[in-house]
């Protein structure tokens, strides 16, 4: 498989590579707090009755809660191949089945949940 497509929700923490985002110019929360936030979001998404409902809610949450610039696109990162993303993020995306959520992903950028869309 040459390329995948995914959306994500990112929560940065004080130890992130760049602890600032469009939401907060100086991220001071702990890694544990970021993990707890992603766990709560994941639980909300998994409670959806249908995949369509989950996709819609994912985009809504990403647009207001994600610390990535992709929030403007509902978390959509578009298509990418190997070597385009940080290794932990890339490995998790390629390992997640289409239409499914990843587990918690810890990268240099922060804590993610990924929705594999293609």
N, C-alpha and C positions, 0 to 999 in steps of 0.2 A: 504494500500500500504506500503510494508515494505522498499523498497529502490527506490531511484530516481538516475538519472544520469544527470550531468550538466557540462557545461563549464561556465567560467566567465571571465570578464575583471575587474581588480581591479585597482583603483587609490588611492594611499595612500595620506595622508595629514599630516601636522605637528602634529595634534592631534591623529593620528592613534596609536594603541597599540605599534607598532614597526615601527617608521617612517624612514624606510630604505628598500631598495629592491635591486634586481640584477641590476636594471636600474639606481638607484641613491642611493649612500650610506648615504645621509642625506636629506630626503624629507622635504622641507620647505614650499611647497605650502599650501594654506589655504583649508579648507573644501569646501568652495564655489568654488574655482578653480577646485577641484577634481570633484565636482558635475557638473560643466559646461563641463568638459572634457567628462564625462560619458554621459551627455545629447547629446553632439555633436556626440559621437560614436553611441549612440542609434539611432539618426536621420539618420545617414549614413546607419545603418543596416536595418532600417525600409524602406528605399528607394529602397532596393533590389527588383528586379522584381519577383524572385522566392525564395522559401525556400532554394533550393540548393545553390543559389548565396549568400544568407544570411549566411548560415553555413560556406561556404568557406571564405567569407569576415570576419566573426567573428574570425575564426582561424588565419587569417592573421593579423588582428588588435591585437588580444590577444598576438601573438608571439612577437610583437614589442612594444606594448604599456602597457600591463598589468604589474603591480607591484608585481604579485604573481609568485612564482616559476613554477606554472602550465603553464606559458607562453611557456615553452619549448615544451609543448604538445598542443599548440594552445588553452590553457585555460581549457582543459579537466581535470576535477577533478575525473573522474571515477564514480562508483556507491557508494552511501552512504545511510545509514538509519538515523532514528531519533537519536539525541544525538551525532552525529559525527562532526557537524559543529556548529558555533555560532548560537544562536537561531534566530536572525533576518535573517541570510542567509538561514538557514534551512527552516524557515517558508515561506520565499519568494520562495524558490525552490519548495517545496511541493505544493504551491498554484499556480505556473505557469504551464499552460498546456504544454504538450509535443510539441516541435517544436516552442514554443513561447519565446519571451523575457520577462523578468521581468521588473518591473519599477525600479526606482533607489532604491538600497538597501544600507542602512547605517549600517555598523557593526563596531565593535571595530577595525577591520583591515583596514577599509577605506570605500570607495564608490564603489559599484559593479553594473554591469549589468550582469544578468544571462541568459544563454540560456539553457533551459531544453531540454535534448536530449533523455531521456527515463524515 
